[in-house]
Amino acid sequence: MSRNANFRDLMMSGKPLAGTFLKTPHYVMVEVLAQSGLDFLCLDAEHAPFDRNTLDQCLAVAHALDFPILVRVADSSPREILQALDYGAVGIVAPHVDSAQKAATVAKSARYGLDGRGYAGSTRWAGYATQKMPDLLKRSKKDTIVIAQIEDPQGVEEAEEIAATPGIDGIFIGPADLSVGYGKTDQTSPELHSAMLKVGRAAKENSKAYMSFVPDAQKASEWHKTYGLSVFFVASEHNWMRKGAAHEAQGIHNIKF
């Protein structure tokens, strides 16, 4: 079975998965990181300069490589969700989901049906008109991944209702945004700790995948044990390029003459 078709089942299995946010809007980055051993990438169309063309190019390469790609959409509008999925993303991360109503709207927008994606059989995701409508409708329900990002205090308060919303597959908690929302200047507050526990319980009780951004594997291990997270968006290619370059530069500068 292809990695793309199997990714939702893998995510829901609870097996620890490693991905990263891709900030550089170029398909070569997808080609390179697909060789890394990562389980997925998430194109950050919310905080990086992805336009329709670069999004399409990156997803075309990922589709050809059978490498799972999520898109954190710029906003939760049906237009943004439709474009990401039509281009071939396995799923979307919807930012600032702070109510069950918003979660339900996002879930519906991501799947074919009345008031949802409508129907289009000519897209990359649909095989460019080579697949039959019943098969595509089934795939739309079975394989599409919808992740609600909780990053506001109101979202934490509504976590149980958001996690219980049909069509939501995963809950992404945003520790940095939440910390700022609680009026903090770092990610060590009791409020954040309580929020991560509360959202984690809601995800577990509703059989939803629980995920977050982490800086490295050490933090991923800590948060897996403490909060039950299983899907990790580890840093970004910016962090890794800078860290690798800085390490080698320092090594050269330390050479003794």
Sequence and secondary structure as in RCSB ss.txt:
>XXXX:A:sequence
MSRNANFRDLMMSGKPLAGTFLKTPHYVMVEVLAQSGLDFLCLDAEHAPFDRNTLDQCLAVAHALDFPILVRVAD
SSPREILQALDYGAVGIVAPHVDSAQKAATVAKSARYGLDGRGYAGSTRWAGYATQKMPDLLKRSKKDTIVIAQI
EDPQGVEEAEEIAATPGIDGIFIGPADLSVGYGKTDQTSPELHSAMLKVGRAAKENSKAYMSFVPDAQKASEWHK
TYGLSVFFVASEHNWMRKGAAHEAQGIHNIKF
>XXXX:A:secstr
  HHHHHHHHHHTT  EEEEEE S  HHHHHHHTTTT SEEEEETTTS   HHHHHHHHHHHHHHT  EEEE SS
S HHHHHHHHHHT SEEEES   SHHHHHHHHHHTSSBTTTTB  SSSTTTTTTTS HHHHHHHHHHT EEEEEE
 SHHHHHTHHHHHTSTT  EEEE HHHHHHHTT SSS  HHHHHHHHHHHHHHHHTT EEEEEESSHHHHHHHHH
HH   EEEEEEHHHHHHHHHHHHHHHHHT   
